[in-house]
Amino acid sequence: MEAQRPPAQWYALLVGVFLVALGVLSLVTNGLSFSSASHPSEFVIWKVNGWDTILWMAMGALGILASARLEAARSYGMFAAIVFAVLAVWGFIDSGYSTMGIFALGTAGNITHAVLAVVGAMAAMAPETVQRSVAARRADQPHAG
């Protein structure tokens, strides 16, 4: 049975895997086209270009790396919350089709980023007692072997 992880570590790991998978699948299906954000490729429900693919893979890799330690995972959660919140707000201001003229996100991408930002902030800002109690329970469990 898998040992329990604190919320911040679960967020970093799950979001990291999700974003790396999105980036790799987007790269495989659409290539690494850095075309204008006004002419993006379609990937499942998201509009993507090369910048989106790089952003997803980089943020995903950071999340996977940060998931190993609680403090790193909490920092990643806040960093991801800020990055994704800025992208979502800016994307909604730009009528939901692009962010800063670089990222071709569309409405689905903006909603995805908004959800990732909110959940990341919640996971990172969970009280330290909650984060530590889950980590302590994990350390106290005897290893079956």
Rosetta constraint file for C-alpha pairs under 8 A:
AtomPair CA 3 CA 138 HARMONIC 5.70 0.50
AtomPair CA 4 CA 134 HARMONIC 6.60 0.50
AtomPair CA 4 CA 135 HARMONIC 7.21 0.50
AtomPair CA 4 CA 137 HARMONIC 7.61 0.50
AtomPair CA 4 CA 138 HARMONIC 5.57 0.50
AtomPair CA 5 CA 9 HARMONIC 6.02 0.50
AtomPair CA 5 CA 10 HARMONIC 6.16 0.50
AtomPair CA 5 CA 134 HARMONIC 6.38 0.50
AtomPair CA 5 CA 135 HARMONIC 6.23 0.50
AtomPair CA 5 CA 138 HARMONIC 7.18 0.50
AtomPair CA 6 CA 10 HARMONIC 6.45 0.50
AtomPair CA 6 CA 70 HARMONIC 7.27 0.50
AtomPair CA 6 CA 130 HARMONIC 7.62 0.50
AtomPair CA 6 CA 131 HARMONIC 4.98 0.50
AtomPair CA 6 CA 132 HARMONIC 7.24 0.50
AtomPair CA 6 CA 134 HARMONIC 5.32 0.50
AtomPair CA 6 CA 135 HARMONIC 5.87 0.50
AtomPair CA 7 CA 11 HARMONIC 6.13 0.50
AtomPair CA 7 CA 123 HARMONIC 5.32 0.50
AtomPair CA 7 CA 124 HARMONIC 7.58 0.50
AtomPair CA 7 CA 126 HARMONIC 7.58 0.50
AtomPair CA 7 CA 131 HARMONIC 6.59 0.50
AtomPair CA 8 CA 12 HARMONIC 6.19 0.50
AtomPair CA 8 CA 67 HARMONIC 7.72 0.50
AtomPair CA 8 CA 70 HARMONIC 6.77 0.50
AtomPair CA 8 CA 73 HARMONIC 5.34 0.50
AtomPair CA 8 CA 74 HARMONIC 5.26 0.50
AtomPair CA 8 CA 77 HARMONIC 6.57 0.50
AtomPair CA 8 CA 120 HARMONIC 7.72 0.50
AtomPair CA 8 CA 123 HARMONIC 4.74 0.50
AtomPair CA 8 CA 124 HARMONIC 5.24 0.50
AtomPair CA 8 CA 126 HARMONIC 7.90 0.50
AtomPair CA 8 CA 131 HARMONIC 7.44 0.50
AtomPair CA 9 CA 13 HARMONIC 6.07 0.50
AtomPair CA 9 CA 66 HARMONIC 7.59 0.50
AtomPair CA 9 CA 67 HARMONIC 4.68 0.50
AtomPair CA 9 CA 68 HARMONIC 7.13 0.50
AtomPair CA 9 CA 69 HARMONIC 7.19 0.50
AtomPair CA 9 CA 70 HARMONIC 6.01 0.50
AtomPair CA 9 CA 73 HARMONIC 5.14 0.50
AtomPair CA 9 CA 74 HARMONIC 7.33 0.50
AtomPair CA 10 CA 14 HARMONIC 5.89 0.50
AtomPair CA 10 CA 67 HARMONIC 7.09 0.50
AtomPair CA 11 CA 15 HARMONIC 5.73 0.50
AtomPair CA 11 CA 16 HARMONIC 7.92 0.50
AtomPair CA 11 CA 67 HARMONIC 7.91 0.50
AtomPair CA 11 CA 73 HARMONIC 7.76 0.50
AtomPair CA 11 CA 77 HARMONIC 7.15 0.50
AtomPair CA 11 CA 119 HARMONIC 7.81 0.50
AtomPair CA 11 CA 120 HARMONIC 6.63 0.50
AtomPair CA 11 CA 123 HARMONIC 6.52 0.50
AtomPair CA 12 CA 16 HARMONIC 5.66 0.50
AtomPair CA 12 CA 63 HARMONIC 4.47 0.50
AtomPair CA 12 CA 64 HARMONIC 6.13 0.50
AtomPair CA 12 CA 66 HARMONIC 6.41 0.50
AtomPair CA 12 CA 67 HARMONIC 5.09 0.50
AtomPair CA 12 CA 73 HARMONIC 5.66 0.50
AtomPair CA 12 CA 76 HARMONIC 6.76 0.50
AtomPair CA 12 CA 77 HARMONIC 6.55 0.50
AtomPair CA 13 CA 17 HARMONIC 6.14 0.50
AtomPair CA 13 CA 63 HARMONIC 5.81 0.50
AtomPair CA 13 CA 64 HARMONIC 4.98 0.50
AtomPair CA 13 CA 66 HARMONIC 7.73 0.50
AtomPair CA 13 CA 67 HARMONIC 5.20 0.50
AtomPair CA 14 CA 18 HARMONIC 6.05 0.50
AtomPair CA 14 CA 64 HARMONIC 7.95 0.50
AtomPair CA 15 CA 19 HARMONIC 5.95 0.50
AtomPair CA 15 CA 60 HARMONIC 6.53 0.50
AtomPair CA 15 CA 63 HARMONIC 6.69 0.50
AtomPair CA 15 CA 116 HARMONIC 7.85 0.50
AtomPair CA 16 CA 20 HARMONIC 6.09 0.50
AtomPair CA 16 CA 59 HARMONIC 6.76 0.50
AtomPair CA 16 CA 60 HARMONIC 3.62 0.50
AtomPair CA 16 CA 61 HARMONIC 5.93 0.50
AtomPair CA 16 CA 62 HARMONIC 6.92 0.50
AtomPair CA 16 CA 63 HARMONIC 4.35 0.50
AtomPair CA 16 CA 64 HARMONIC 4.93 0.50
AtomPair CA 17 CA 21 HARMONIC 6.01 0.50
AtomPair CA 17 CA 60 HARMONIC 6.05 0.50
AtomPair CA 17 CA 61 HARMONIC 7.78 0.50
AtomPair CA 17 CA 63 HARMONIC 7.81 0.50
AtomPair CA 17 CA 64 HARMONIC 6.69 0.50
AtomPair CA 18 CA 22 HARMONIC 6.18 0.50
AtomPair CA 18 CA 60 HARMONIC 7.04 0.50
AtomPair CA 19 CA 23 HARMONIC 6.03 0.50
AtomPair CA 19 CA 56 HARMONIC 4.98 0.50
AtomPair CA 19 CA 57 HARMONIC 5.98 0.50
AtomPair CA 19 CA 59 HARMONIC 6.92 0.50
AtomPair CA 19 CA 60 HARMONIC 4.65 0.50
AtomPair CA 20 CA 24 HARMONIC 6.03 0.50
AtomPair CA 20 CA 56 HARMONIC 6.11 0.50
AtomPair CA 20 CA 57 HARMONIC 4.56 0.50
AtomPair CA 20 CA 58 HARMONIC 7.63 0.50
AtomPair CA 20 CA 59 HARMONIC 7.78 0.50
AtomPair CA 20 CA 60 HARMONIC 4.78 0.50
AtomPair CA 20 CA 61 HARMONIC 6.50 0.50
AtomPair CA 21 CA 25 HARMONIC 5.96 0.50
AtomPair CA 21 CA 57 HARMONIC 7.79 0.50
AtomPair CA 22 CA 26 HARMONIC 5.86 0.50
AtomPair CA 22 CA 53 HARMONIC 7.65 0.50
AtomPair CA 22 CA 56 HARMONIC 6.81 0.50
AtomPair CA 22 CA 57 HARMONIC 7.64 0.50
AtomPair CA 23 CA 27 HARMONIC 6.02 0.50
AtomPair CA 23 CA 52 HARMONIC 7.72 0.50
AtomPair CA 23 CA 53 HARMONIC 4.66 0.50
AtomPair CA 23 CA 54 HARMONIC 6.87 0.50
AtomPair CA 23 CA 55 HARMONIC 7.92 0.50
AtomPair CA 23 CA 56 HARMONIC 5.20 0.50
AtomPair CA 23 CA 57 HARMONIC 5.01 0.50
AtomPair CA 24 CA 28 HARMONIC 6.14 0.50
AtomPair CA 24 CA 53 HARMONIC 7.47 0.50
AtomPair CA 24 CA 57 HARMONIC 7.13 0.50
AtomPair CA 25 CA 29 HARMONIC 6.06 0.50
AtomPair CA 26 CA 30 HARMONIC 5.62 0.50
AtomPair CA 26 CA 31 HARMONIC 7.04 0.50
AtomPair CA 26 CA 43 HARMONIC 6.33 0.50
AtomPair CA 26 CA 48 HARMONIC 7.59 0.50
AtomPair CA 26 CA 53 HARMONIC 6.41 0.50
AtomPair CA 27 CA 31 HARMONIC 4.56 0.50
AtomPair CA 27 CA 32 HARMONIC 5.86 0.50
AtomPair CA 27 CA 50 HARMONIC 7.86 0.50
AtomPair CA 27 CA 53 HARMONIC 6.50 0.50
AtomPair CA 29 CA 43 HARMONIC 7.62 0.50
AtomPair CA 30 CA 41 HARMONIC 6.74 0.50
AtomPair CA 30 CA 42 HARMONIC 7.98 0.50
AtomPair CA 30 CA 43 HARMONIC 7.52 0.50
AtomPair CA 30 CA 49 HARMONIC 7.99 0.50
AtomPair CA 31 CA 50 HARMONIC 7.47 0.50
AtomPair CA 32 CA 49 HARMONIC 6.84 0.50
AtomPair CA 32 CA 50 HARMONIC 4.51 0.50
AtomPair CA 32 CA 53 HARMONIC 7.37 0.50
AtomPair CA 33 CA 49 HARMONIC 5.62 0.50
AtomPair CA 33 CA 50 HARMONIC 4.83 0.50
AtomPair CA 34 CA 49 HARMONIC 5.66 0.50
AtomPair CA 34 CA 50 HARMONIC 4.69 0.50
AtomPair CA 34 CA 51 HARMONIC 6.50 0.50
AtomPair CA 35 CA 39 HARMONIC 6.72 0.50
AtomPair CA 35 CA 40 HARMONIC 6.93 0.50
AtomPair CA 35 CA 49 HARMONIC 6.51 0.50
AtomPair CA 35 CA 50 HARMONIC 7.56 0.50
AtomPair CA 36 CA 40 HARMONIC 6.85 0.50
AtomPair CA 36 CA 49 HARMONIC 7.86 0.50
AtomPair CA 36 CA 101 HARMONIC 7.48 0.50
AtomPair CA 36 CA 102 HARMONIC 7.04 0.50
AtomPair CA 36 CA 104 HARMONIC 7.95 0.50
AtomPair CA 37 CA 49 HARMONIC 6.96 0.50
AtomPair CA 37 CA 97 HARMONIC 7.90 0.50
AtomPair CA 37 CA 98 HARMONIC 5.96 0.50
AtomPair CA 37 CA 101 HARMONIC 5.70 0.50
AtomPair CA 37 CA 102 HARMONIC 5.50 0.50
AtomPair CA 37 CA 103 HARMONIC 5.82 0.50
AtomPair CA 37 CA 104 HARMONIC 4.47 0.50
AtomPair CA 38 CA 97 HARMONIC 7.51 0.50
AtomPair CA 38 CA 98 HARMONIC 7.15 0.50
AtomPair CA 38 CA 101 HARMONIC 7.62 0.50
AtomPair CA 38 CA 104 HARMONIC 6.95 0.50
AtomPair CA 39 CA 104 HARMONIC 7.97 0.50
AtomPair CA 40 CA 47 HARMONIC 5.66 0.50
AtomPair CA 40 CA 48 HARMONIC 5.44 0.50
AtomPair CA 40 CA 49 HARMONIC 5.57 0.50
AtomPair CA 40 CA 104 HARMONIC 5.89 0.50
AtomPair CA 41 CA 47 HARMONIC 5.63 0.50
AtomPair CA 41 CA 48 HARMONIC 5.33 0.50
AtomPair CA 41 CA 49 HARMONIC 6.25 0.50
AtomPair CA 42 CA 46 HARMONIC 6.06 0.50
AtomPair CA 42 CA 47 HARMONIC 4.73 0.50
AtomPair CA 42 CA 48 HARMONIC 6.20 0.50
AtomPair CA 43 CA 47 HARMONIC 5.97 0.50
AtomPair CA 43 CA 48 HARMONIC 6.53 0.50
AtomPair CA 45 CA 108 HARMONIC 6.37 0.50
AtomPair CA 46 CA 105 HARMONIC 6.25 0.50
AtomPair CA 46 CA 106 HARMONIC 6.57 0.50
AtomPair CA 46 CA 108 HARMONIC 5.76 0.50
AtomPair CA 46 CA 109 HARMONIC 5.59 0.50
AtomPair CA 47 CA 104 HARMONIC 5.64 0.50
AtomPair CA 47 CA 105 HARMONIC 5.07 0.50
AtomPair CA 47 CA 106 HARMONIC 5.72 0.50
AtomPair CA 47 CA 109 HARMONIC 7.20 0.50
AtomPair CA 48 CA 52 HARMONIC 5.68 0.50
AtomPair CA 48 CA 53 HARMONIC 7.03 0.50
AtomPair CA 48 CA 103 HARMONIC 7.32 0.50
AtomPair CA 48 CA 104 HARMONIC 5.25 0.50
AtomPair CA 48 CA 105 HARMONIC 6.08 0.50
AtomPair CA 49 CA 53 HARMONIC 6.53 0.50
AtomPair CA 49 CA 103 HARMONIC 6.94 0.50
AtomPair CA 49 CA 104 HARMONIC 6.11 0.50
AtomPair CA 50 CA 54 HARMONIC 6.24 0.50
AtomPair CA 51 CA 55 HARMONIC 6.07 0.50
AtomPair CA 51 CA 102 HARMONIC 6.92 0.50
AtomPair CA 51 CA 103 HARMONIC 5.98 0.50
AtomPair CA 52 CA 56 HARMONIC 6.07 0.50
AtomPair CA 52 CA 103 HARMONIC 5.68 0.50
AtomPair CA 52 CA 104 HARMONIC 6.97 0.50
AtomPair CA 52 CA 105 HARMONIC 7.56 0.50
AtomPair CA 53 CA 57 HARMONIC 6.20 0.50
AtomPair CA 54 CA 58 HARMONIC 5.96 0.50
AtomPair CA 55 CA 59 HARMONIC 5.97 0.50
AtomPair CA 56 CA 60 HARMONIC 5.85 0.50
AtomPair CA 57 CA 61 HARMONIC 5.99 0.50
AtomPair CA 58 CA 62 HARMONIC 6.21 0.50
AtomPair CA 59 CA 63 HARMONIC 6.19 0.50
AtomPair CA 59 CA 80 HARMONIC 7.52 0.50
AtomPair CA 60 CA 64 HARMONIC 6.28 0.50
AtomPair CA 61 CA 65 HARMONIC 6.21 0.50
AtomPair CA 62 CA 66 HARMONIC 5.96 0.50
AtomPair CA 62 CA 76 HARMONIC 7.46 0.50
AtomPair CA 63 CA 67 HARMONIC 6.03 0.50
AtomPair CA 63 CA 73 HARMONIC 7.22 0.50
AtomPair CA 63 CA 76 HARMONIC 6.43 0.50
AtomPair CA 64 CA 68 HARMONIC 7.52 0.50
AtomPair CA 66 CA 70 HARMONIC 7.89 0.50
AtomPair CA 66 CA 72 HARMONIC 4.92 0.50
AtomPair CA 66 CA 73 HARMONIC 4.78 0.50
AtomPair CA 66 CA 76 HARMONIC 6.45 0.50
AtomPair CA 67 CA 72 HARMONIC 6.94 0.50
AtomPair CA 67 CA 73 HARMONIC 5.06 0.50
AtomPair CA 68 CA 72 HARMONIC 7.61 0.50
AtomPair CA 68 CA 73 HARMONIC 7.36 0.50
AtomPair CA 69 CA 73 HARMONIC 6.08 0.50
AtomPair CA 70 CA 74 HARMONIC 6.19 0.50
AtomPair CA 70 CA 131 HARMONIC 7.88 0.50
AtomPair CA 71 CA 75 HARMONIC 6.19 0.50
AtomPair CA 72 CA 76 HARMONIC 6.06 0.50
AtomPair CA 73 CA 77 HARMONIC 6.07 0.50
AtomPair CA 73 CA 124 HARMONIC 7.43 0.50
AtomPair CA 74 CA 78 HARMONIC 6.43 0.50
AtomPair CA 74 CA 123 HARMONIC 7.30 0.50
AtomPair CA 74 CA 124 HARMONIC 4.43 0.50
AtomPair CA 74 CA 125 HARMONIC 7.49 0.50
AtomPair CA 75 CA 79 HARMONIC 6.09 0.50
AtomPair CA 75 CA 124 HARMONIC 6.99 0.50
AtomPair CA 76 CA 80 HARMONIC 5.83 0.50
AtomPair CA 76 CA 124 HARMONIC 7.85 0.50
AtomPair CA 77 CA 81 HARMONIC 5.98 0.50
AtomPair CA 77 CA 120 HARMONIC 4.56 0.50
AtomPair CA 77 CA 121 HARMONIC 5.99 0.50
AtomPair CA 77 CA 123 HARMONIC 6.61 0.50
AtomPair CA 77 CA 124 HARMONIC 5.00 0.50
AtomPair CA 78 CA 82 HARMONIC 6.20 0.50
AtomPair CA 78 CA 120 HARMONIC 6.30 0.50
AtomPair CA 78 CA 121 HARMONIC 5.52 0.50
AtomPair CA 78 CA 124 HARMONIC 5.88 0.50
AtomPair CA 78 CA 125 HARMONIC 7.89 0.50
AtomPair CA 79 CA 83 HARMONIC 6.19 0.50
AtomPair CA 80 CA 84 HARMONIC 5.82 0.50
AtomPair CA 80 CA 116 HARMONIC 7.58 0.50
AtomPair CA 80 CA 117 HARMONIC 6.35 0.50
AtomPair CA 80 CA 120 HARMONIC 6.46 0.50
AtomPair CA 81 CA 85 HARMONIC 5.78 0.50
AtomPair CA 81 CA 116 HARMONIC 6.70 0.50
AtomPair CA 81 CA 117 HARMONIC 3.75 0.50
AtomPair CA 81 CA 118 HARMONIC 6.45 0.50
AtomPair CA 81 CA 119 HARMONIC 7.69 0.50
AtomPair CA 81 CA 120 HARMONIC 5.16 0.50
AtomPair CA 81 CA 121 HARMONIC 5.40 0.50
AtomPair CA 82 CA 86 HARMONIC 6.11 0.50
AtomPair CA 82 CA 117 HARMONIC 6.66 0.50
AtomPair CA 83 CA 87 HARMONIC 6.29 0.50
AtomPair CA 83 CA 117 HARMONIC 7.61 0.50
AtomPair CA 84 CA 88 HARMONIC 5.95 0.50
AtomPair CA 84 CA 113 HARMONIC 4.91 0.50
AtomPair CA 84 CA 114 HARMONIC 6.33 0.50
AtomPair CA 84 CA 116 HARMONIC 6.64 0.50
AtomPair CA 84 CA 117 HARMONIC 5.18 0.50
AtomPair CA 85 CA 89 HARMONIC 6.00 0.50
AtomPair CA 85 CA 113 HARMONIC 6.57 0.50
AtomPair CA 85 CA 114 HARMONIC 5.69 0.50
AtomPair CA 85 CA 117 HARMONIC 5.27 0.50
AtomPair CA 85 CA 118 HARMONIC 7.82 0.50
AtomPair CA 86 CA 90 HARMONIC 5.94 0.50
AtomPair CA 87 CA 91 HARMONIC 5.82 0.50
AtomPair CA 87 CA 99 HARMONIC 6.33 0.50
AtomPair CA 87 CA 110 HARMONIC 7.12 0.50
AtomPair CA 87 CA 113 HARMONIC 6.92 0.50
AtomPair CA 88 CA 92 HARMONIC 6.12 0.50
AtomPair CA 88 CA 99 HARMONIC 7.99 0.50
AtomPair CA 88 CA 109 HARMONIC 7.80 0.50
AtomPair CA 88 CA 110 HARMONIC 4.55 0.50
AtomPair CA 88 CA 111 HARMONIC 6.86 0.50
AtomPair CA 88 CA 113 HARMONIC 5.48 0.50
AtomPair CA 88 CA 114 HARMONIC 5.39 0.50
AtomPair CA 89 CA 93 HARMONIC 6.20 0.50
AtomPair CA 89 CA 110 HARMONIC 7.65 0.50
AtomPair CA 89 CA 114 HARMONIC 7.82 0.50
AtomPair CA 90 CA 94 HARMONIC 6.17 0.50
AtomPair CA 90 CA 99 HARMONIC 5.74 0.50
AtomPair CA 90 CA 100 HARMONIC 7.23 0.50
AtomPair CA 91 CA 95 HARMONIC 6.61 0.50
AtomPair CA 91 CA 96 HARMONIC 4.98 0.50
AtomPair CA 91 CA 97 HARMONIC 6.53 0.50
AtomPair CA 91 CA 98 HARMONIC 5.52 0.50
AtomPair CA 91 CA 99 HARMONIC 4.58 0.50
AtomPair CA 91 CA 100 HARMONIC 7.69 0.50
AtomPair CA 91 CA 105 HARMONIC 7.37 0.50
AtomPair CA 91 CA 106 HARMONIC 7.55 0.50
AtomPair CA 91 CA 107 HARMONIC 7.84 0.50
AtomPair CA 91 CA 110 HARMONIC 5.99 0.50
AtomPair CA 92 CA 96 HARMONIC 4.51 0.50
AtomPair CA 92 CA 97 HARMONIC 7.79 0.50
AtomPair CA 92 CA 107 HARMONIC 7.43 0.50
AtomPair CA 92 CA 110 HARMONIC 6.71 0.50
AtomPair CA 94 CA 98 HARMONIC 6.20 0.50
AtomPair CA 94 CA 99 HARMONIC 6.52 0.50
AtomPair CA 94 CA 100 HARMONIC 7.90 0.50
AtomPair CA 96 CA 105 HARMONIC 7.34 0.50
AtomPair CA 96 CA 106 HARMONIC 5.00 0.50
AtomPair CA 96 CA 107 HARMONIC 4.73 0.50
AtomPair CA 96 CA 110 HARMONIC 6.72 0.50
AtomPair CA 97 CA 104 HARMONIC 6.25 0.50
AtomPair CA 97 CA 105 HARMONIC 5.92 0.50
AtomPair CA 97 CA 106 HARMONIC 4.05 0.50
AtomPair CA 97 CA 107 HARMONIC 6.41 0.50
AtomPair CA 98 CA 102 HARMONIC 6.78 0.50
AtomPair CA 98 CA 103 HARMONIC 5.49 0.50
AtomPair CA 98 CA 104 HARMONIC 4.56 0.50
AtomPair CA 98 CA 105 HARMONIC 5.47 0.50
AtomPair CA 98 CA 106 HARMONIC 6.13 0.50
AtomPair CA 99 CA 103 HARMONIC 5.09 0.50
AtomPair CA 99 CA 104 HARMONIC 6.62 0.50
AtomPair CA 99 CA 105 HARMONIC 7.08 0.50
AtomPair CA 105 CA 109 HARMONIC 4.53 0.50
AtomPair CA 105 CA 110 HARMONIC 6.22 0.50
AtomPair CA 106 CA 110 HARMONIC 6.32 0.50
AtomPair CA 107 CA 111 HARMONIC 6.16 0.50
AtomPair CA 108 CA 112 HARMONIC 6.09 0.50
AtomPair CA 109 CA 113 HARMONIC 6.10 0.50
AtomPair CA 110 CA 114 HARMONIC 6.10 0.50
AtomPair CA 111 CA 115 HARMONIC 6.18 0.50
AtomPair CA 112 CA 116 HARMONIC 6.17 0.50
AtomPair CA 113 CA 117 HARMONIC 6.02 0.50
AtomPair CA 114 CA 118 HARMONIC 6.25 0.50
AtomPair CA 115 CA 119 HARMONIC 6.08 0.50
AtomPair CA 116 CA 120 HARMONIC 5.79 0.50
AtomPair CA 117 CA 121 HARMONIC 6.13 0.50
AtomPair CA 118 CA 122 HARMONIC 6.22 0.50
AtomPair CA 119 CA 123 HARMONIC 6.07 0.50
AtomPair CA 120 CA 124 HARMONIC 6.01 0.50
AtomPair CA 121 CA 125 HARMONIC 5.83 0.50
AtomPair CA 122 CA 126 HARMONIC 5.95 0.50
AtomPair CA 126 CA 130 HARMONIC 6.59 0.50
AtomPair CA 126 CA 131 HARMONIC 6.76 0.50
AtomPair CA 127 CA 131 HARMONIC 6.48 0.50
AtomPair CA 128 CA 132 HARMONIC 5.82 0.50
AtomPair CA 129 CA 133 HARMONIC 5.78 0.50
AtomPair CA 130 CA 134 HARMONIC 6.33 0.50
AtomPair CA 131 CA 135 HARMONIC 6.40 0.50
AtomPair CA 132 CA 136 HARMONIC 5.86 0.50
AtomPair CA 133 CA 137 HARMONIC 6.09 0.50
AtomPair CA 134 CA 138 HARMONIC 6.24 0.50
AtomPair CA 135 CA 139 HARMONIC 6.33 0.50
AtomPair CA 136 CA 140 HARMONIC 6.13 0.50
AtomPair CA 137 CA 141 HARMONIC 6.31 0.50
